[in-house]
Amino acid sequence: MNQATTLEQITALCKRRGFVYQSAEIYGGLNGVYDFGPLGYLLKEAIERAWIHALQVEPGKEVLFMDGALLGTERMWDASGHLKNFHDPMIDCTACKHRFRADDIVREKACPHCGSYGTWTEVREFHLMFKTAIGAAEGSQGVAYLRPETAQTIFVNFKNIISTNRVKIPFGVAQLGKAFRNEITPKQFLFRVREFEQMELEWFCRESEAEGFYHFWIAARQRFFAALKMNPDNIRVRPYEAHELSHYSRATSDIEYKFPFGWKELEGIAYRGDFDLKQHSTYSGKELSVFDDATQQSYYPHVVECSIGVGRLFLAILCDAYREEVVEGEQRILLKLHPFLAPIKAAFLPLTKEQNSATEALYYQVRAATGLSLQYDASGSIGKRYRRQDEIGTPLCITYDFESAKDGCVTVRHRDTMEQERVAIGGLVAYIQKFIMPPSLENR
């Protein structure tokens, strides 16, 4: 990330180029909820595929995937500790009635909204889960909650998973999906929102191996960010102090990113002990322990969890990739994304109107052969078209020119260096596919 990059620049780019929109903006918007536009969808989907790929290629690590329900029973969230512990401290301004997270407010200073002094209520706990009713029934039998995380559907399905798949401890279960948190004050664009997607891995192992796996997954997740070509100076690991640990955690570390608004959590890695399976066994009355043939005893597997928000990583990647520079006297905005993450993998640009039909035909041919997100752009000068593609992170611009019909080649221009080379049309599909290969997780 450039030192001068601001959150305002990122949000402006997202709206200008169709990455992210305020949800229901024509009705005044819904605070803390965002819609991903065409380019944002493609970038988000590429981030998710990169995360899945990273788990699938980790040597010697068996990881299964599942997709759990968004709604969960009240009993499940009682067992997990969310009903009792999932709160944030809240404080109100009595003058303007606005609510804030108490840890964001200095009581001796003015209200950030109305400017009043000394008008604060006492701090109280605010429950972050969205409560709803199932069906037409009234009472506790019809109560459910939108999940605030994806982990619990993995834990309650643990016995189903292990009995229907050929896996043995240690192994992991990963899940990618929506979660909902009724944040008091959503802020900093995609960083703190009310509706988001999580990518979580729950790694089940024996207690004797848990600490080793905890450190292993911290290192593995660092390799993932390095593979995405994120600036290592913007990534750090911060272990929690004892007083910071959640009720279930024996050890937790955050991988933090240096956002424009400071160092903040990007991904959390937690050693959860055997809390989750024990709790759900107790509350459900169903035995979730496993039998160890070697010791002839049953035990509850311990869990190491890796949890990251898709939107938060989306924001970090945009901050990390954003560049502004002057080229030949003109400003160039550049998203220096890993080619695998780029929303548009390649743009096809006719040099003049004379090459329109030939370029468009080549565009459709390559798109059909690869299934990739490509773009055909014939509007404006070639220089302006290059700038448009640079701004959305397109790694390759392919120009069909006056020589192409004669020599069977096109000019490929590279986003980061602006260098150009001639590539045979017959080898273009293979060239593009090789260039956008998934991130390589080195030093495993």
Secondary structure, 3 states (H helix, E strand, C coil): CCCCCCHHHHHHHHHHCCCEEECCHHHCCCCCCEEECHHHHHHHHHHHHHHHHHHHCCCCCCEEEECCCCEEEHHHHHHHCHHHHCEEEEEEECCCCCEEEHHHCCCCCCCCCCCCCCCECCCEEEECCCEEECCCCCCHHHEEEECCCCHHHHHHCHHHHHHHCCCCCCEEEEEEEEEECCCCCCECCCCECCEEEEEEEEEEECHHHHHHHHHHHHHHHHHHHHHCCCCHHHEEEEECCHHHCCCCCCEEEEEEEEECCEEEEEEEEEEEECHHHHHHHHHHCCCCCEEECCCCEEECCEEEEEEEEHHHHHHHHHHHHEEEEEECCEEEEEECCCCCCCCCCEEEEECCHHHHHHHHHHHHHHHHHHCCCEEECCCCCHHHHHHHHHHCCCCEEEEECCCHHHHCEEEEEECCCCCEEEEEHHHHHHHHHHHCCCCCCCCC
